[in-house]
């Protein structure tokens, strides 16, 4: 696979992950509800995601996209360095943003966060021993509430969302351009959309652990 093909895979998987982030964000906004309502609603939502066959198929695409995006990012970065195109050695500072020149670092932070996120919630939900709520669903809300009483974890999530925000700001515009969907006439609007989307999604995700930590819904 040549460099262009790799970049197309990177762009396609990246934009798919952006779409997933939106759906995931909307579902997780239930954490802001009153504790009793949030618990039942969020747990029912989690049960639906794990039990629906269509959602399961989409989840496999999600896992493949995360792995593919990370692998091809590593390959492209390695080849750039081998060709003398390392971001740390270029002089494009005046022509490009710092986050554009450090996508590898930002992506690494996000990848580490994803592994931590899966370990704390996905793995526990799938293989851990979780109590049931009054509706008979696994109490993932309780797991989330307990986890976000750890200050260090809240800080890690906020830092990860800052890194993700900058990663998305560059990635959305770059991905649209790579897939040939970028028309000069709409450059400004694509940039505005990318920035607005990145800030709203990441600020929203960052607010969730902070809110859970401050409100302590289970009175731990």
Rosetta constraint file for C-alpha pairs under 8 A:
AtomPair CA 1 CA 5 HARMONIC 6.03 0.50
AtomPair CA 1 CA 6 HARMONIC 6.61 0.50
AtomPair CA 2 CA 6 HARMONIC 6.33 0.50
AtomPair CA 3 CA 7 HARMONIC 6.19 0.50
AtomPair CA 3 CA 76 HARMONIC 7.16 0.50
AtomPair CA 4 CA 8 HARMONIC 6.22 0.50
AtomPair CA 5 CA 9 HARMONIC 6.28 0.50
AtomPair CA 6 CA 10 HARMONIC 6.12 0.50
AtomPair CA 6 CA 72 HARMONIC 6.19 0.50
AtomPair CA 6 CA 76 HARMONIC 7.46 0.50
AtomPair CA 7 CA 11 HARMONIC 6.04 0.50
AtomPair CA 7 CA 72 HARMONIC 7.76 0.50
AtomPair CA 7 CA 76 HARMONIC 7.91 0.50
AtomPair CA 7 CA 178 HARMONIC 7.00 0.50
AtomPair CA 8 CA 12 HARMONIC 6.03 0.50
AtomPair CA 8 CA 175 HARMONIC 7.87 0.50
AtomPair CA 8 CA 178 HARMONIC 6.22 0.50
AtomPair CA 8 CA 179 HARMONIC 6.26 0.50
AtomPair CA 9 CA 13 HARMONIC 6.01 0.50
AtomPair CA 9 CA 68 HARMONIC 7.75 0.50
AtomPair CA 9 CA 69 HARMONIC 7.34 0.50
AtomPair CA 9 CA 72 HARMONIC 7.68 0.50
AtomPair CA 10 CA 14 HARMONIC 5.85 0.50
AtomPair CA 10 CA 68 HARMONIC 7.51 0.50
AtomPair CA 10 CA 69 HARMONIC 5.27 0.50
AtomPair CA 10 CA 72 HARMONIC 6.43 0.50
AtomPair CA 10 CA 73 HARMONIC 6.94 0.50
AtomPair CA 10 CA 175 HARMONIC 7.61 0.50
AtomPair CA 11 CA 15 HARMONIC 6.08 0.50
AtomPair CA 11 CA 171 HARMONIC 7.79 0.50
AtomPair CA 11 CA 174 HARMONIC 7.45 0.50
AtomPair CA 11 CA 175 HARMONIC 4.26 0.50
AtomPair CA 11 CA 176 HARMONIC 7.21 0.50
AtomPair CA 11 CA 178 HARMONIC 6.48 0.50
AtomPair CA 11 CA 179 HARMONIC 6.80 0.50
AtomPair CA 12 CA 16 HARMONIC 6.20 0.50
AtomPair CA 12 CA 175 HARMONIC 7.08 0.50
AtomPair CA 12 CA 179 HARMONIC 7.48 0.50
AtomPair CA 13 CA 17 HARMONIC 6.14 0.50
AtomPair CA 13 CA 65 HARMONIC 5.07 0.50
AtomPair CA 13 CA 66 HARMONIC 7.36 0.50
AtomPair CA 13 CA 68 HARMONIC 7.31 0.50
AtomPair CA 13 CA 69 HARMONIC 5.94 0.50
AtomPair CA 14 CA 18 HARMONIC 6.29 0.50
AtomPair CA 14 CA 65 HARMONIC 7.55 0.50
AtomPair CA 14 CA 69 HARMONIC 6.60 0.50
AtomPair CA 14 CA 171 HARMONIC 7.29 0.50
AtomPair CA 14 CA 172 HARMONIC 7.76 0.50
AtomPair CA 14 CA 175 HARMONIC 7.10 0.50
AtomPair CA 15 CA 19 HARMONIC 6.38 0.50
AtomPair CA 15 CA 172 HARMONIC 6.74 0.50
AtomPair CA 15 CA 175 HARMONIC 6.73 0.50
AtomPair CA 16 CA 20 HARMONIC 6.29 0.50
AtomPair CA 16 CA 65 HARMONIC 7.65 0.50
AtomPair CA 17 CA 21 HARMONIC 6.11 0.50
AtomPair CA 17 CA 62 HARMONIC 7.13 0.50
AtomPair CA 17 CA 65 HARMONIC 7.18 0.50
AtomPair CA 17 CA 66 HARMONIC 7.55 0.50
AtomPair CA 18 CA 22 HARMONIC 6.59 0.50
AtomPair CA 18 CA 168 HARMONIC 7.94 0.50
AtomPair CA 19 CA 23 HARMONIC 6.66 0.50
AtomPair CA 20 CA 24 HARMONIC 6.02 0.50
AtomPair CA 20 CA 62 HARMONIC 7.86 0.50
AtomPair CA 21 CA 25 HARMONIC 5.85 0.50
AtomPair CA 21 CA 201 HARMONIC 7.57 0.50
AtomPair CA 22 CA 26 HARMONIC 6.22 0.50
AtomPair CA 22 CA 201 HARMONIC 6.98 0.50
AtomPair CA 23 CA 27 HARMONIC 6.28 0.50
AtomPair CA 24 CA 28 HARMONIC 6.15 0.50
AtomPair CA 25 CA 29 HARMONIC 6.30 0.50
AtomPair CA 25 CA 201 HARMONIC 6.84 0.50
AtomPair CA 25 CA 204 HARMONIC 7.49 0.50
AtomPair CA 25 CA 205 HARMONIC 6.79 0.50
AtomPair CA 26 CA 30 HARMONIC 7.84 0.50
AtomPair CA 27 CA 42 HARMONIC 7.76 0.50
AtomPair CA 27 CA 45 HARMONIC 7.35 0.50
AtomPair CA 28 CA 42 HARMONIC 7.37 0.50
AtomPair CA 29 CA 33 HARMONIC 7.81 0.50
AtomPair CA 29 CA 208 HARMONIC 7.84 0.50
AtomPair CA 30 CA 38 HARMONIC 5.65 0.50
AtomPair CA 30 CA 41 HARMONIC 6.88 0.50
AtomPair CA 30 CA 42 HARMONIC 5.97 0.50
AtomPair CA 31 CA 35 HARMONIC 7.87 0.50
AtomPair CA 31 CA 38 HARMONIC 5.57 0.50
AtomPair CA 31 CA 39 HARMONIC 7.83 0.50
AtomPair CA 31 CA 42 HARMONIC 6.93 0.50
AtomPair CA 31 CA 141 HARMONIC 7.88 0.50
AtomPair CA 31 CA 208 HARMONIC 7.06 0.50
AtomPair CA 31 CA 212 HARMONIC 7.92 0.50
AtomPair CA 32 CA 38 HARMONIC 7.08 0.50
AtomPair CA 32 CA 208 HARMONIC 7.41 0.50
AtomPair CA 32 CA 211 HARMONIC 7.60 0.50
AtomPair CA 33 CA 37 HARMONIC 6.32 0.50
AtomPair CA 33 CA 38 HARMONIC 4.95 0.50
AtomPair CA 34 CA 38 HARMONIC 5.67 0.50
AtomPair CA 35 CA 39 HARMONIC 5.93 0.50
AtomPair CA 35 CA 217 HARMONIC 5.72 0.50
AtomPair CA 35 CA 218 HARMONIC 7.74 0.50
AtomPair CA 36 CA 40 HARMONIC 6.67 0.50
AtomPair CA 37 CA 41 HARMONIC 5.99 0.50
AtomPair CA 38 CA 42 HARMONIC 5.62 0.50
AtomPair CA 38 CA 141 HARMONIC 7.64 0.50
AtomPair CA 39 CA 43 HARMONIC 5.96 0.50
AtomPair CA 39 CA 133 HARMONIC 7.80 0.50
AtomPair CA 39 CA 139 HARMONIC 7.31 0.50
AtomPair CA 39 CA 141 HARMONIC 5.37 0.50
AtomPair CA 39 CA 142 HARMONIC 7.37 0.50
AtomPair CA 40 CA 44 HARMONIC 6.05 0.50
AtomPair CA 40 CA 133 HARMONIC 7.11 0.50
AtomPair CA 40 CA 134 HARMONIC 7.74 0.50
AtomPair CA 40 CA 135 HARMONIC 7.07 0.50
AtomPair CA 41 CA 45 HARMONIC 6.16 0.50
AtomPair CA 42 CA 46 HARMONIC 6.16 0.50
AtomPair CA 42 CA 140 HARMONIC 7.65 0.50
AtomPair CA 42 CA 141 HARMONIC 6.34 0.50
AtomPair CA 43 CA 47 HARMONIC 6.08 0.50
AtomPair CA 43 CA 133 HARMONIC 7.90 0.50
AtomPair CA 43 CA 137 HARMONIC 6.05 0.50
AtomPair CA 43 CA 138 HARMONIC 6.38 0.50
AtomPair CA 43 CA 139 HARMONIC 5.82 0.50
AtomPair CA 43 CA 140 HARMONIC 5.87 0.50
AtomPair CA 43 CA 141 HARMONIC 6.18 0.50
AtomPair CA 44 CA 48 HARMONIC 6.16 0.50
AtomPair CA 44 CA 137 HARMONIC 6.48 0.50
AtomPair CA 45 CA 49 HARMONIC 6.35 0.50
AtomPair CA 46 CA 50 HARMONIC 6.39 0.50
AtomPair CA 46 CA 140 HARMONIC 7.43 0.50
AtomPair CA 47 CA 51 HARMONIC 6.01 0.50
AtomPair CA 47 CA 137 HARMONIC 6.54 0.50
AtomPair CA 47 CA 138 HARMONIC 7.30 0.50
AtomPair CA 48 CA 52 HARMONIC 5.78 0.50
AtomPair CA 49 CA 55 HARMONIC 5.92 0.50
AtomPair CA 49 CA 56 HARMONIC 7.28 0.50
AtomPair CA 50 CA 55 HARMONIC 7.30 0.50
AtomPair CA 50 CA 56 HARMONIC 6.62 0.50
AtomPair CA 51 CA 55 HARMONIC 7.84 0.50
AtomPair CA 51 CA 56 HARMONIC 7.45 0.50
AtomPair CA 52 CA 56 HARMONIC 6.24 0.50
AtomPair CA 53 CA 57 HARMONIC 6.35 0.50
AtomPair CA 54 CA 58 HARMONIC 6.38 0.50
AtomPair CA 55 CA 59 HARMONIC 6.08 0.50
AtomPair CA 56 CA 60 HARMONIC 6.53 0.50
AtomPair CA 57 CA 61 HARMONIC 6.68 0.50
AtomPair CA 58 CA 62 HARMONIC 6.21 0.50
AtomPair CA 59 CA 63 HARMONIC 6.22 0.50
AtomPair CA 60 CA 64 HARMONIC 6.16 0.50
AtomPair CA 61 CA 65 HARMONIC 5.98 0.50
AtomPair CA 62 CA 66 HARMONIC 6.24 0.50
AtomPair CA 63 CA 67 HARMONIC 6.26 0.50
AtomPair CA 64 CA 68 HARMONIC 5.83 0.50
AtomPair CA 65 CA 69 HARMONIC 5.73 0.50
AtomPair CA 66 CA 70 HARMONIC 6.17 0.50
AtomPair CA 67 CA 71 HARMONIC 6.08 0.50
AtomPair CA 68 CA 72 HARMONIC 6.02 0.50
AtomPair CA 69 CA 73 HARMONIC 6.01 0.50
AtomPair CA 70 CA 74 HARMONIC 6.23 0.50
AtomPair CA 70 CA 107 HARMONIC 7.92 0.50
AtomPair CA 70 CA 111 HARMONIC 7.67 0.50
AtomPair CA 71 CA 75 HARMONIC 6.25 0.50
AtomPair CA 72 CA 76 HARMONIC 5.98 0.50
AtomPair CA 73 CA 77 HARMONIC 6.03 0.50
AtomPair CA 73 CA 104 HARMONIC 7.42 0.50
AtomPair CA 74 CA 78 HARMONIC 6.03 0.50
AtomPair CA 74 CA 104 HARMONIC 7.85 0.50
AtomPair CA 75 CA 79 HARMONIC 6.16 0.50
AtomPair CA 76 CA 80 HARMONIC 6.09 0.50
AtomPair CA 77 CA 81 HARMONIC 6.27 0.50
AtomPair CA 77 CA 86 HARMONIC 7.62 0.50
AtomPair CA 77 CA 104 HARMONIC 7.22 0.50
AtomPair CA 78 CA 82 HARMONIC 6.16 0.50
AtomPair CA 79 CA 83 HARMONIC 6.08 0.50
AtomPair CA 80 CA 84 HARMONIC 6.27 0.50
AtomPair CA 80 CA 85 HARMONIC 4.68 0.50
AtomPair CA 80 CA 86 HARMONIC 5.75 0.50
AtomPair CA 81 CA 85 HARMONIC 5.10 0.50
AtomPair CA 81 CA 86 HARMONIC 4.40 0.50
AtomPair CA 81 CA 87 HARMONIC 7.94 0.50
AtomPair CA 82 CA 86 HARMONIC 7.90 0.50
AtomPair CA 84 CA 89 HARMONIC 7.99 0.50
AtomPair CA 85 CA 89 HARMONIC 7.16 0.50
AtomPair CA 85 CA 90 HARMONIC 6.80 0.50
AtomPair CA 86 CA 90 HARMONIC 6.51 0.50
AtomPair CA 87 CA 101 HARMONIC 5.46 0.50
AtomPair CA 87 CA 102 HARMONIC 6.96 0.50
AtomPair CA 88 CA 101 HARMONIC 7.72 0.50
AtomPair CA 92 CA 96 HARMONIC 5.83 0.50
AtomPair CA 93 CA 97 HARMONIC 6.71 0.50
AtomPair CA 93 CA 98 HARMONIC 6.93 0.50
AtomPair CA 96 CA 100 HARMONIC 6.45 0.50
AtomPair CA 96 CA 101 HARMONIC 7.25 0.50
AtomPair CA 97 CA 101 HARMONIC 6.72 0.50
AtomPair CA 98 CA 102 HARMONIC 6.31 0.50
AtomPair CA 99 CA 103 HARMONIC 5.99 0.50
AtomPair CA 99 CA 106 HARMONIC 7.70 0.50
AtomPair CA 99 CA 166 HARMONIC 6.14 0.50
AtomPair CA 99 CA 167 HARMONIC 7.00 0.50
AtomPair CA 99 CA 170 HARMONIC 7.27 0.50
AtomPair CA 100 CA 167 HARMONIC 7.94 0.50
AtomPair CA 100 CA 170 HARMONIC 5.98 0.50
AtomPair CA 102 CA 106 HARMONIC 6.36 0.50
AtomPair CA 103 CA 107 HARMONIC 5.78 0.50
AtomPair CA 103 CA 167 HARMONIC 6.19 0.50
AtomPair CA 104 CA 108 HARMONIC 6.10 0.50
AtomPair CA 105 CA 109 HARMONIC 6.41 0.50
AtomPair CA 106 CA 110 HARMONIC 6.31 0.50
AtomPair CA 106 CA 163 HARMONIC 5.39 0.50
AtomPair CA 106 CA 164 HARMONIC 6.91 0.50
AtomPair CA 106 CA 166 HARMONIC 7.58 0.50
AtomPair CA 106 CA 167 HARMONIC 6.05 0.50
AtomPair CA 107 CA 111 HARMONIC 6.06 0.50
AtomPair CA 107 CA 163 HARMONIC 7.77 0.50
AtomPair CA 107 CA 164 HARMONIC 7.54 0.50
AtomPair CA 107 CA 167 HARMONIC 6.72 0.50
AtomPair CA 108 CA 112 HARMONIC 6.20 0.50
AtomPair CA 109 CA 113 HARMONIC 6.24 0.50
AtomPair CA 109 CA 160 HARMONIC 6.46 0.50
AtomPair CA 109 CA 163 HARMONIC 6.85 0.50
AtomPair CA 110 CA 114 HARMONIC 6.19 0.50
AtomPair CA 110 CA 160 HARMONIC 5.92 0.50
AtomPair CA 110 CA 161 HARMONIC 7.95 0.50
AtomPair CA 110 CA 163 HARMONIC 6.73 0.50
AtomPair CA 110 CA 164 HARMONIC 6.08 0.50
AtomPair CA 111 CA 115 HARMONIC 6.40 0.50
AtomPair CA 112 CA 116 HARMONIC 6.33 0.50
AtomPair CA 113 CA 117 HARMONIC 5.96 0.50
AtomPair CA 113 CA 156 HARMONIC 7.91 0.50
AtomPair CA 113 CA 157 HARMONIC 7.44 0.50
AtomPair CA 113 CA 160 HARMONIC 6.31 0.50
AtomPair CA 114 CA 118 HARMONIC 6.08 0.50
AtomPair CA 115 CA 119 HARMONIC 6.16 0.50
AtomPair CA 116 CA 120 HARMONIC 6.10 0.50
AtomPair CA 117 CA 121 HARMONIC 6.12 0.50
AtomPair CA 117 CA 122 HARMONIC 7.33 0.50
AtomPair CA 118 CA 122 HARMONIC 4.68 0.50
AtomPair CA 118 CA 123 HARMONIC 5.90 0.50
AtomPair CA 119 CA 123 HARMONIC 5.14 0.50
AtomPair CA 119 CA 124 HARMONIC 6.86 0.50
AtomPair CA 120 CA 124 HARMONIC 6.26 0.50
AtomPair CA 120 CA 147 HARMONIC 7.67 0.50
AtomPair CA 121 CA 125 HARMONIC 5.88 0.50
AtomPair CA 121 CA 140 HARMONIC 7.65 0.50
AtomPair CA 121 CA 143 HARMONIC 7.30 0.50
AtomPair CA 121 CA 144 HARMONIC 7.28 0.50
AtomPair CA 122 CA 126 HARMONIC 6.10 0.50
AtomPair CA 123 CA 127 HARMONIC 5.75 0.50
AtomPair CA 123 CA 128 HARMONIC 6.92 0.50
AtomPair CA 124 CA 128 HARMONIC 4.31 0.50
AtomPair CA 124 CA 129 HARMONIC 7.37 0.50
AtomPair CA 124 CA 130 HARMONIC 7.77 0.50
AtomPair CA 125 CA 129 HARMONIC 7.82 0.50
AtomPair CA 125 CA 130 HARMONIC 7.05 0.50
AtomPair CA 125 CA 138 HARMONIC 7.61 0.50
AtomPair CA 125 CA 140 HARMONIC 6.67 0.50
AtomPair CA 130 CA 138 HARMONIC 6.05 0.50
AtomPair CA 130 CA 139 HARMONIC 6.33 0.50
AtomPair CA 130 CA 140 HARMONIC 7.52 0.50
AtomPair CA 130 CA 143 HARMONIC 7.96 0.50
AtomPair CA 131 CA 138 HARMONIC 6.01 0.50
AtomPair CA 131 CA 139 HARMONIC 5.79 0.50
AtomPair CA 132 CA 136 HARMONIC 5.26 0.50
AtomPair CA 132 CA 137 HARMONIC 5.21 0.50
AtomPair CA 132 CA 138 HARMONIC 4.52 0.50
AtomPair CA 132 CA 139 HARMONIC 5.19 0.50
AtomPair CA 133 CA 137 HARMONIC 5.56 0.50
AtomPair CA 133 CA 138 HARMONIC 6.33 0.50
AtomPair CA 133 CA 139 HARMONIC 5.44 0.50
AtomPair CA 139 CA 143 HARMONIC 6.81 0.50
AtomPair CA 140 CA 144 HARMONIC 6.22 0.50
AtomPair CA 141 CA 145 HARMONIC 6.08 0.50
AtomPair CA 142 CA 146 HARMONIC 6.11 0.50
AtomPair CA 142 CA 218 HARMONIC 7.55 0.50
AtomPair CA 143 CA 147 HARMONIC 6.11 0.50
AtomPair CA 144 CA 148 HARMONIC 6.14 0.50
AtomPair CA 145 CA 149 HARMONIC 6.69 0.50
AtomPair CA 145 CA 212 HARMONIC 6.21 0.50
AtomPair CA 145 CA 213 HARMONIC 7.75 0.50
AtomPair CA 145 CA 216 HARMONIC 7.07 0.50
AtomPair CA 145 CA 217 HARMONIC 6.89 0.50
AtomPair CA 145 CA 218 HARMONIC 6.88 0.50
AtomPair CA 146 CA 150 HARMONIC 7.67 0.50
AtomPair CA 146 CA 218 HARMONIC 7.83 0.50
AtomPair CA 146 CA 220 HARMONIC 7.39 0.50
AtomPair CA 147 CA 153 HARMONIC 7.44 0.50
AtomPair CA 148 CA 153 HARMONIC 6.57 0.50
AtomPair CA 148 CA 154 HARMONIC 6.03 0.50
AtomPair CA 148 CA 209 HARMONIC 5.61 0.50
AtomPair CA 148 CA 210 HARMONIC 7.78 0.50
AtomPair CA 148 CA 212 HARMONIC 6.12 0.50
AtomPair CA 148 CA 213 HARMONIC 5.49 0.50
AtomPair CA 149 CA 154 HARMONIC 7.84 0.50
AtomPair CA 149 CA 212 HARMONIC 7.33 0.50
AtomPair CA 149 CA 213 HARMONIC 5.10 0.50
AtomPair CA 149 CA 216 HARMONIC 7.00 0.50
AtomPair CA 149 CA 220 HARMONIC 7.82 0.50
AtomPair CA 150 CA 154 HARMONIC 6.54 0.50
AtomPair CA 150 CA 213 HARMONIC 7.70 0.50
AtomPair CA 151 CA 155 HARMONIC 6.28 0.50
AtomPair CA 151 CA 213 HARMONIC 7.56 0.50
AtomPair CA 152 CA 156 HARMONIC 6.17 0.50
AtomPair CA 153 CA 157 HARMONIC 6.19 0.50
AtomPair CA 154 CA 158 HARMONIC 6.30 0.50
AtomPair CA 154 CA 209 HARMONIC 5.59 0.50
AtomPair CA 154 CA 210 HARMONIC 6.42 0.50
AtomPair CA 154 CA 213 HARMONIC 7.60 0.50
AtomPair CA 155 CA 159 HARMONIC 6.19 0.50
AtomPair CA 156 CA 160 HARMONIC 6.04 0.50
AtomPair CA 157 CA 161 HARMONIC 6.13 0.50
AtomPair CA 157 CA 206 HARMONIC 6.46 0.50
AtomPair CA 157 CA 209 HARMONIC 7.42 0.50
AtomPair CA 158 CA 162 HARMONIC 6.35 0.50
AtomPair CA 158 CA 206 HARMONIC 5.01 0.50
AtomPair CA 159 CA 163 HARMONIC 6.37 0.50
AtomPair CA 160 CA 164 HARMONIC 6.04 0.50
AtomPair CA 161 CA 165 HARMONIC 5.96 0.50
AtomPair CA 161 CA 202 HARMONIC 5.28 0.50
AtomPair CA 161 CA 203 HARMONIC 7.27 0.50
AtomPair CA 161 CA 205 HARMONIC 7.06 0.50
AtomPair CA 161 CA 206 HARMONIC 6.02 0.50
AtomPair CA 162 CA 166 HARMONIC 6.58 0.50
AtomPair CA 162 CA 202 HARMONIC 6.98 0.50
AtomPair CA 163 CA 167 HARMONIC 6.15 0.50
AtomPair CA 164 CA 168 HARMONIC 6.00 0.50
AtomPair CA 164 CA 198 HARMONIC 7.98 0.50
AtomPair CA 164 CA 202 HARMONIC 6.99 0.50
AtomPair CA 165 CA 169 HARMONIC 6.19 0.50
AtomPair CA 165 CA 198 HARMONIC 5.10 0.50
AtomPair CA 165 CA 199 HARMONIC 6.08 0.50
AtomPair CA 165 CA 202 HARMONIC 5.73 0.50
AtomPair CA 166 CA 170 HARMONIC 6.60 0.50
AtomPair CA 166 CA 198 HARMONIC 7.58 0.50
AtomPair CA 167 CA 171 HARMONIC 5.85 0.50
AtomPair CA 168 CA 172 HARMONIC 5.65 0.50
AtomPair CA 168 CA 194 HARMONIC 7.23 0.50
AtomPair CA 168 CA 195 HARMONIC 7.92 0.50
AtomPair CA 168 CA 198 HARMONIC 5.74 0.50
AtomPair CA 169 CA 173 HARMONIC 6.99 0.50
AtomPair CA 169 CA 191 HARMONIC 7.91 0.50
AtomPair CA 169 CA 194 HARMONIC 5.45 0.50
AtomPair CA 169 CA 195 HARMONIC 5.24 0.50
AtomPair CA 169 CA 198 HARMONIC 5.93 0.50
AtomPair CA 170 CA 174 HARMONIC 6.04 0.50
AtomPair CA 170 CA 194 HARMONIC 7.86 0.50
AtomPair CA 171 CA 175 HARMONIC 5.70 0.50
AtomPair CA 172 CA 176 HARMONIC 6.15 0.50
AtomPair CA 172 CA 194 HARMONIC 5.76 0.50
AtomPair CA 173 CA 177 HARMONIC 6.25 0.50
AtomPair CA 173 CA 190 HARMONIC 6.57 0.50
AtomPair CA 173 CA 191 HARMONIC 6.23 0.50
AtomPair CA 173 CA 194 HARMONIC 6.46 0.50
AtomPair CA 174 CA 178 HARMONIC 6.11 0.50
AtomPair CA 175 CA 179 HARMONIC 6.28 0.50
AtomPair CA 176 CA 180 HARMONIC 6.53 0.50
AtomPair CA 176 CA 181 HARMONIC 5.31 0.50
AtomPair CA 176 CA 182 HARMONIC 5.65 0.50
AtomPair CA 177 CA 181 HARMONIC 5.75 0.50
AtomPair CA 177 CA 182 HARMONIC 4.60 0.50
AtomPair CA 178 CA 182 HARMONIC 7.92 0.50
AtomPair CA 182 CA 186 HARMONIC 7.31 0.50
AtomPair CA 182 CA 187 HARMONIC 7.01 0.50
AtomPair CA 182 CA 190 HARMONIC 7.98 0.50
AtomPair CA 183 CA 187 HARMONIC 6.46 0.50
AtomPair CA 186 CA 190 HARMONIC 6.16 0.50
AtomPair CA 187 CA 191 HARMONIC 6.24 0.50
AtomPair CA 188 CA 192 HARMONIC 6.14 0.50
AtomPair CA 189 CA 193 HARMONIC 5.97 0.50
AtomPair CA 190 CA 194 HARMONIC 6.06 0.50
AtomPair CA 191 CA 195 HARMONIC 6.20 0.50
AtomPair CA 192 CA 196 HARMONIC 6.04 0.50
AtomPair CA 193 CA 197 HARMONIC 5.84 0.50
AtomPair CA 194 CA 198 HARMONIC 6.03 0.50
AtomPair CA 195 CA 199 HARMONIC 6.16 0.50
AtomPair CA 196 CA 200 HARMONIC 6.08 0.50
AtomPair CA 197 CA 201 HARMONIC 6.00 0.50
AtomPair CA 198 CA 202 HARMONIC 5.94 0.50
AtomPair CA 199 CA 203 HARMONIC 5.68 0.50
AtomPair CA 200 CA 204 HARMONIC 5.93 0.50
AtomPair CA 201 CA 205 HARMONIC 6.22 0.50
AtomPair CA 202 CA 206 HARMONIC 6.02 0.50
AtomPair CA 203 CA 207 HARMONIC 6.05 0.50
AtomPair CA 204 CA 208 HARMONIC 6.60 0.50
AtomPair CA 205 CA 209 HARMONIC 7.62 0.50
AtomPair CA 206 CA 210 HARMONIC 6.80 0.50
AtomPair CA 207 CA 211 HARMONIC 5.89 0.50
AtomPair CA 208 CA 212 HARMONIC 6.19 0.50
AtomPair CA 209 CA 213 HARMONIC 5.97 0.50
AtomPair CA 210 CA 214 HARMONIC 6.16 0.50
AtomPair CA 211 CA 215 HARMONIC 5.97 0.50
AtomPair CA 212 CA 216 HARMONIC 5.52 0.50
AtomPair CA 212 CA 217 HARMONIC 6.74 0.50
AtomPair CA 216 CA 220 HARMONIC 6.62 0.50
